[in-house]
Amino acid sequence: MDNTKPLGFTTTLVHSDHQKSIEHASILRPVHHSVTFGYATSREVAEVFQGKKPGFRYARQGNPSVLALEEKINQMEGGLSTICFASGMAAIGVIPQTLLRAGDHVVSSSFLFGNTNSIWHTIGHQGMEVSLVDATDVKNVEAALKPNTRIVYVETIANPRTQVADLKRIGDLCKARGILFAVDNTMTTPYLFRPKSVGAGLSINSLTKSINGHGNAMGGAITDTGLFDWTTFPNIFENIKRNNPERMWGAAQIRVRGLRDYGAALSPETASRISSGAETLSLRMDRTCASAMGVAKMLEADSRVKSVYYPGLSSHPQHKLANELFKNYGSMFSFELQDNIDYYDYIDRLKLPVYASNLGDTRTLVIPVAQTIYAEIGQEARAKVGIAENLIRVSIGIEDTEDLLEDFRQALKV
C-alpha cells in the first residue's frame, strides 16, 4: 500500500481504532465502565489532574471508550480536538454557557432546529443578545454584526425547511472580523461536508442522527477545527490559559467548563455503539441521499403536491450553493400537499415510514412538523420561519428506493 496517499473516508473510520494498540488483540475497542481511575502514587495522580501527565481523572471529563469515539469524530472532521456529550443539544447548549458572558452578542441563522432556537431565547434572558437573520445571504449576517459579536452560528442545511446557509462567504466574513464561526454539521455529516473547509472554528454534530444511524444511541460532539485564534477571544479563563497551549484554549474551556461542570457526559456503552454505527456512515448516506432525491423528484412532479424542499432539486433557492458546498444533499426533505388534501390522512396512508421525530435512522421517518417539533412556538412564529401548517418532514432510511417511491406515490391516491 502507498503510505503517502491518504486513506479514504470509510477506510480511515474502519481502521481508526487500530492506530493504537488494543488489549488482548481485540478487533473492537473494549467498553471501559470505570468511573474513576487510580494511579501508582499520589504524585502521579496529582500530575494527571494538573495536566502534566496524560491520563483520565473522572468519567465526567473523559473515559477511554469516549476518547476512542472523540478521536474517530476528530478524524472525520479533520479537527484539532473533539469533545463528546450525552446529546447533540448538550453540545450546542455548552457553547453559549462556556464561551459567552453577559453583554456578548451572537448572530445566528433564523432557520434553526426548534430546540436550538429555544437555547438562544434562554440566553437572551441571561444578559446576552442574539440576532436571528436569514443566513442564506452573507449580507444579512454582516448587517447584524456589532462590536461585541463573539459568535456567528448556522446550520449547514436547516431542519426542516432545508435552507442552505451561505457558508463560504460567512466564513470569510468571520475570518476578516476575527469572529468565531460555529457550524452545526448534523444534516450533512462530515461525510458530505467539513465545516473546516469554509473557515469554521467549531463544528457541531448530533451523533444521534446519521453518524450513529440506527436510532439506538444518543450523543453529541463539538470539534475544534484548529482554525480559530483563541488568543483573540476575550472570554478565556485565566486557569485555561495557564494550563493549556494557546491552540487548545477553546477545546479545554469547553471540556472543563462545559463537560465537567455541567455533567452531560456520554456513557462508555453509548460511545462504543456510536463508534460502531459510524463505520457505515458513508454507505448509508450514499443510499439515503439517492433515495431522498428520487422521492423528492417524484413528489415535485405530482400536481397534488404544492412544494418540495430539498437542496438537490433545481427548484430549491440554494441549489447552486449546495452544489458548490456539499458532496450530496442529505437524507431529509420536507413537502407540502395541496390544501384540499388532509396531511394527517396522507401520512397515515404511508405503509413503510415510522411516525417518529428522529433523523438519519435506517428506517424512513415521517412527521407533521407544525404539530410536533414546532408546536411549542405557535403559528405566528412558525410563519416567520416558513413553517407551513401542513409541512411534512421526511427522513429517508435505507429501504429499497423503489419500495419508497411506490409507497409515497400510492399514499397520494385519494
N, C-alpha and C positions, 0 to 999 in steps of 0.2 A: 504493500500500500504506500502511495506517495504521501509522506508525512507533511509535506509543505502545503498540500491542498486541504483547506478546511473541510471538515465533515459536514454533511447535510443536516438539516434541522432535526429530522426524526432519528437519524443515526446518533447524533450528539445526545439526544434525550435518552435513548435506549441504553446507551453505554455510560451515561454520566455518573452513575453510582460507582462504577469501576475505576474512576480516576483516583480513588483512594482504596486502600486495602479494606476488605470486609472480613469480619470474624468468621472462622471455621469454613472458609472457602464458599460461603453462601453466595448464591446468584443475586438474591434480593437483599437489600439492607434490612437488618432486623429492626423490630419496633422496640425502642427503649422506653420502658414505662417509668423509670425512676424520676421522681420529682426533685430530689436533691442529690448532690454529688460530693463525695468525700475525697480527701487528699491525704497524702502520707504525713505531712507535717502542717503545723499551724502557719508557718511561714509561707508554705506553698498555697494554702487556701487564701491567705491574705494577698498574695501576688496575683492570683486569679481574680479576686474581687476588685483589685486596683487596676486590672488590665495590663499588668506587667508580664503576665504569663497566660497563654491560651488555655481555655477550659470553660466548663459550664458551672454556673453558680446556683441557679434555681430554675425550675422548668418554666416559670412565668416569663423568664427572659430568653430562654433557649433550651433546646434539647437535641440530642444527636439526630433523632428522626426528623425533627422540624428543620434542623440545619441542612440535612440532605435535600429536603424539598426547596429550601431557600436557595441553595446552590443551583438546583435544576432550573428554577424560575429565573435566576440571575443569568444563567447561560442563555435561556430563551430570549431574554430582553437585552442581552449584551450589556449588562449593568455593572456597576461598581459594587453594590451591596443590595440585598433584598431582605425585607423583614416580613414574616408571615403572621397573620392574625386569625382569630376564630371565625371571622366572616368578612365579606367584602365591605360591608357598612362599617365594621370596626376599623378597617384600614382607612376608609375615607374619613371617618369621624376624628381620628387622631391627628389628621393633618392640621385643621384649624386649632385643635386643643394643644398641640405641641409646638407649632411654628408661628402662631399668631398671638398678638397681645391686644388689649383694649386700645382702640384708636386706629388699628390697622384696617386696610381696605382690600377686598377681594373683588376681582372681576370674574364672573362665571357665565358660562353659556346658560341661557334660559331654557334650553332643551335638555332636560336632565331626567334621570331616574327619580321618581317621586320622593324616595327616602333621602336622596342627596339634597334635593330642594328643601326638604324638611330640616336637614342639618344647617343649611345656610340661614334658614328662618330662625333656628335656635341661636346661632352665634350672633345674629343681629340683635338679640336681647342681652348679649354679654359684652356689649361695648365695641363690637366690630361691625364694619359696614360691608354690605355685599351689593354689587351692581349686577343685575341679570341682563344679558344682552343677547342679541341674535349673533352667535359666533360663526355663522356660515360666511360672514364677511368680516375681514380683519378691521375694516374701518369702524365698525361698531365697537370692537374691543378697544381700539386706540382712543376713540372718543370718550370712553368711560374711565380711562386711566387717570389716576391722581398721584400727587407726590407721595402719598402714604400707601399706594398699592403694593402689596407684598406678593400676591399670588394671582395668576390667571389660571382658571380651571375649566376644562372642557371634557366632553366625551368624544371619542372618535366618531362613532355612529350613535346617534341619540336613540334612547329607548323611550317610547315605542314608535315614534314617527320617522325615524331613520334619517334625520337631518345630519349632514356631514360638516363638521367644523373645518374652518379654513386653516388647517393645522400648520402647514409650512409657513404661511405668512404671519400667523400669530407667533410661531416660534421665533421667527426673525425679529419681530417686534419686541418680544420679551428679551431676547439677547441684546438688542440695541439699548433697551431701557434698564437692563440689569434686574429683571423681574423673574421670579421663579415660575416656570411653566409646568403645570401638573396636568397630566392627561389620563383619563380613565380609558383603559385599553380593553375593557371587558368584551365589548361587542365584536372586536376584531381579533383579539388574542395576539400574542407575539408571533404566531404563525403567519397571519395576514398582514401584520404591521408592527413596526417597532417605533414607539414614540421618540426614542433617541434620535431617529433619523430626521426629525423635524425640530430638534433642539430642546425637547422636554427634559427638565431636570428630574421630575418624578413620573413614573409610570405606575398606575394602579390597576390591579386585576382582581375581580371576584373569581376566586378559584372554584367556587361552587358551580359556576357555569361551564363553559366549553372546556376549560383546562382539565377539570376533573371529568366532566362529561357524562356521568352516569347517574346523576340525581341521588347520590348516596353519601355525599360528604360536603361539608360547608367550610369555606375558608376564604381568606383574602390576602393580598400581598401589596406592598409598596416597594418599588425598585428605585433606588437612586442611580440614575444613569451615569453619573460622574461628570456631567456637563456643566452643572451649576456651580458657581464660585461662592461657597458658603462664607468666605471671609467678608463678603459684601452684605451678608444678611444680618440685620441688626438684632435679631431675636435669639441668637445662640447664647445659651447659658455659659457662665464662666467655667463651671466644672467640666462641661463638654469640651470647651476649648483647651483646657488644661490637660485632659486625659486622653485626647484623641488627635490623630493627624488632621490637618485642615480639610483635606478632601473628604474625610469621614464624619465631619461635624453634623451634617444633616441626618445621615442614617443613624448615627449614635444618639442624637437627640430624640429621634422618632422611637428608637428601641428602648431607651431609658425612660423618657418622659411619657411615651405613649404605651408601648407594650408592657413594660414593667409596672408603671404606675397605675394604668387603667385595667390591667389584668386580662385583656381579651386574648389569652394565649391559645394557640392552636394545639389540640391534643396530638400526641405522637401517633395514635392509631389513625386519626383522620389525615395527618400529614402523609403517612405511608399509603393510604388509599388514594389520595390526590396524586401522589407521585406516580403510582401505577397507572392511573387514568390518563395522566398527561402524556404517557408514551405513545398513545394512539391519537393524539390531538390532530396531527396533520391528516391522517387517514379519515377521521370523522369529519373534519372541516371540508375537505375536498368533496366528500359525499353530500354533506348537508348544504353546502353552498350551491352545488349543482342542482339539487332538488329544489332549493328555495327559488332559484332562478326559473326553473321550469314551471313551478306552481304559480309564481308571481306573474309570469308571462301569460299563462293560461287564464288567470283571473282578469288581468288587464284587458284581454281580448274579448271578454264576455260583457255584453251590454247590461247585464244585471248587476254588474259591479261598477260603482261610481268612481272609486280611486284606489290605486295600489301604491304603497310607499315602500320602495326597495331601491337602494342605490345602484343596483345592476341594471335597472330599466333605463332606457334612453330618455324617458319622460321625467325621470327624477331630477329635481332642480340642481342637485350637486353630483350628477352622474359623471360629468367630466372631471370634477375634483376627485371623486372616488377612484376613477381610473388612474389618476396621477399618483394617488397615495397608497392604495391597497392592492395586495395580491389577488384578493377576491372580495366579495361584497357581504359576506356573513350569512348566517343561517336564520336570521329573523327578518320578518317583514310585517307590515300591517295593511289593512284594507278596509274600505267602507262599501257596504252594499247600497243599492238604490233604496230610496226612502220607503218604497212600498213593500220591501222585504224585511221581515222581522229577524233581526240579527240573532236573537236567542234561539229561534226556531232553526235558523241556518246552522248554528254551531251544534245544536242537538242532533241534526241530521248527519253530521260527520261521524264516521264509524271508527277511524283509526286514532285520531288525536285524543290525548288526555286533557281534560279541562283543568288546567293547573297553571301556576304562575311562574314557575322556574323557566330558565333559558338554557340552551346548549345541552339539553338532555339527549340520550339516544332515542327517546320517543318524541314524536311530534306533540307539542303542547299548544293549546289554544285558550284564550280568554277574551271576554268583552272588557276593554280597557277602562272605560269611564266608570263602570260599575264595580271594578275590583281594585286594581292598583292605583287608580286615580280617583276613587270615590271620595276620599277624605278631603280633597281640596275644593270641591264644589264645581258647579257647571261654569260659572263665570271665569274662574281661574283656569279651568280646562280649556275654555275657548281661547284664552290669551296665548296658550302654547300649542294651539292647533289640534287639540284632542277632541274629535267629534264624539257625540254621544253614541254613535253606532260603530265606533272604531273597533276592529277585531285584530288582536295581535297573535301572530303565529311564530312559534319557534320550531323549525323543521328538524326532525330527527333523522336517523339513519335507515328508515324504512326504504323499501324499493321505490324509486321515483315514480314508476308507472302506477303503483298502488296508491300513492299520494295524489297523483294527478286525477285518477279516477274518483277517488273519494271526495276531493274538493269540488270536482265537476258535478258529481251526482247530487251533492247537497244543494246545488243551485236550482235543481229541477223542482219547481213548485207549481 
